[in-house]
Amino acid sequence: QVQLVESGGGLVQPGGSLRLSCAASGNILEIDAMDWYRQAPENDRDLVAATTSDGSTTYADSVKGRFTVSRDNAKNTVYLQMNSLQPEDTAVYYCRAFIIPLGPGVGDYWGQGTQVTVSS
C-alpha cells in the first residue's frame, strides 16, 4: 500500500541543473528519514543527502555546496535540487524513506529510481 513515486530525472549538460522529487503515499502515520541515494554503473549505492522529520539535513562530501535537499512534511515529499552538475554525477538516483504506517509494515521503502545523465 505504501509507495514512493519519483520524478525529475533526465539528460543535462555539464553545469546544468535538475530538481528531483519523491512523494510517499498510502496509510502513513509518520515518516522519519527521507533520503536520496545514487548508484553509478559498477559502483555501490551511496548516500547523497539525508533528512529527518525534525528538519536536520546531511550531505555527501562530493555534493556539498551544489545540491540542496528539502522536505514538505504536509505533502510527504522530499526534493533534491542539483546545481552545477558534472559528468561524475551521472547515476540512477533513488529515494528512500523510513515509514511508520497506521497498520503493519514499518521499515525502509524505496522508490523505483530515476536516471540522471550529465553529458555534453
ChimeraX attribute file (.defattr): number of C-alpha atoms within 10 A of each C-alpha:
attribute: neighborCount
match mode: 1-to-1
recipient: residues
	/A:1	8
	/A:2	13
	/A:3	15
	/A:4	20
	/A:5	16
	/A:6	21
	/A:7	16
	/A:8	15
	/A:9	17
	/A:10	13
	/A:11	15
	/A:12	18
	/A:13	14
	/A:14	17
	/A:15	14
	/A:16	14
	/A:17	17
	/A:18	17
	/A:19	16
	/A:20	21
	/A:21	20
	/A:22	25
	/A:23	20
	/A:24	24
	/A:25	13
	/A:26	11
	/A:27	13
	/A:28	16
	/A:29	11
	/A:30	15
	/A:31	19
	/A:32	15
	/A:33	18
	/A:34	29
	/A:35	27
	/A:36	26
	/A:37	19
	/A:38	22
	/A:39	19
	/A:40	16
	/A:41	9
	/A:42	6
	/A:43	9
	/A:44	9
	/A:45	15
	/A:46	14
	/A:47	17
	/A:48	22
	/A:49	23
	/A:50	22
	/A:51	20
	/A:52	16
	/A:53	14
	/A:54	9
	/A:55	12
	/A:56	10
	/A:57	17
	/A:58	15
	/A:59	18
	/A:60	13
	/A:61	9
	/A:62	11
	/A:63	16
	/A:64	12
	/A:65	11
	/A:66	12
	/A:67	20
	/A:68	17
	/A:69	22
	/A:70	19
	/A:71	21
	/A:72	12
	/A:73	13
	/A:74	6
	/A:75	10
	/A:76	17
	/A:77	18
	/A:78	24
	/A:79	22
	/A:80	21
	/A:81	15
	/A:82	19
	/A:83	17
	/A:84	15
	/A:85	22
	/A:86	17
	/A:87	15
	/A:88	12
	/A:89	20
	/A:90	19
	/A:91	20
	/A:92	18
	/A:93	25
	/A:94	24
	/A:95	28
	/A:96	23
	/A:97	26
	/A:98	17
	/A:99	21
	/A:100	18
	/A:101	17
	/A:102	12
	/A:103	9
	/A:104	7
	/A:105	12
	/A:106	15
	/A:107	12
	/A:108	14
	/A:109	16
	/A:110	20
	/A:111	19
	/A:112	14
	/A:113	22
	/A:114	20
	/A:115	18
	/A:116	22
	/A:117	20
	/A:118	20
	/A:119	16
	/A:120	10
